[in-house]
Amino acid sequence: MRIAFLGPHGTFCEQALRSVIDDLPDAAPEPAASTTAALDALRAGEADLACVPIESSVEGAVPATMDGLVESPPVVVVREILLPVRFGVLVRPGTAIADVRTVASHPHGEAQTRRWLAAHLPGAEVRMTPSTAAAAAAVADGQVDAAVCAPVAARYYGLDVLADGVHDTGDAVTRFVLVARAGSGLPAPTGADRTSIAATTVNEPGALLAILTEFAIRGVDLTRIESRPSKARLGTYWFFLDGAGHVAEAAMGEALAALHRRCTDLRFLGSYPRATVPDGSTAPSPPVAPPVPGQSAADYDDAAAWLRALRAAPDPGVR
Ligand SMILES: O=C(O)C(=O)Cc1ccccc1
């Protein structure tokens, strides 16, 4: 199974993928030059899965991934992976901090170390690269003096760790997703799942509230909401929503069916098990809300059986 990941070797994305590799039979990780390239390889059939970063607890969404998820042909998330991230500053052997004129990183790396960079490398020009390991490779090639990246990248590129633990916020966690082509099967419900969708709607008062209401009245706990430009014209958006539950469950299934009637476009982006941080040190998201009375799976089954019985009652013959 070919798995395109955000490369080159030494990215956090590769670490995230390797943390679950034992669960993936015959996995063959293949580095891609960018998040977009990984999703393109999946869509083109050059990979069976793509592993890409989707959000961080510090910097929020990874826009290229959000945009890539709603392109065609459709793709679905089949697994999420949470990875605690720790940043180092890597340089060519012999480079001192006073020699660093240029420093490179992924935008999320820069965002999570901005204060450290301002304090310790105030004069350095900061450049963006498609990944943190691409920054390390650029240091090895002599294109820049330093990279903000995973300390493990040092051994891939023959670099030294000039400083470690340079992140501004402790306990930062990044969420990665494994993505498959739509139609290749859904993970079975585990009882602790997440469902992701993207929706567009008309621009009128209450349109977004109406979408949210379909989840609220069914007791579905939303865990994330983001918007991204639809790119059709200014002022039109995709709303990305994550909620606790699986499409196979009545509450989530009925909420999605209601959105299908209500939204101008609706993309199902997957139902997959909710992940926890491997070392358990940081809660991945606020605790799931307690079940709302009348909204459990048993309540839905009971209500459906009641309705079936009503409809099956014999015709009284009265016209
Ligand atoms: O560039 C990487 O190594 C990635 O995996 C993306 C990323 C960048 C910064 C923080 C977390 C993930």
The ligand as a Tripos MOL2 file, in Angstrom:
@<TRIPOS>MOLECULE
LIG
   12    12     1     0     0
SMALL
NO_CHARGES

@<TRIPOS>ATOM
      1 O1          6.5340   20.3040    7.8530 O.co2     1 LIG1
      2 C1          6.3250   19.3130    8.5880 C.2       1 LIG1
      3 O2          7.2050   18.6840    9.1760 O.co2     1 LIG1
      4 C2          4.9400   18.8850    8.7810 C.2       1 LIG1
      5 O3          4.6720   17.7450    9.0170 O.2       1 LIG1
      6 C3          3.9200   19.9800    8.8310 C.3       1 LIG1
      7 C4          4.0330   20.6460   10.1570 C.ar      1 LIG1
      8 C5          4.7890   21.7830   10.3040 C.ar      1 LIG1
      9 C6          4.8990   22.3690   11.5510 C.ar      1 LIG1
     10 C7          4.2530   21.8330   12.6340 C.ar      1 LIG1
     11 C8          3.5090   20.6900   12.4860 C.ar      1 LIG1
     12 C9          3.3940   20.0890   11.2370 C.ar      1 LIG1
@<TRIPOS>BOND
     1     1     2 2
     2     2     3 1
     3     2     4 1
     4     4     5 2
     5     4     6 1
     6     6     7 1
     7     7     8 ar
     8     7    12 ar
     9     8     9 ar
    10     9    10 ar
    11    10    11 ar
    12    11    12 ar
@<TRIPOS>SUBSTRUCTURE
     1 LIG1         1 GROUP 0 **** ****
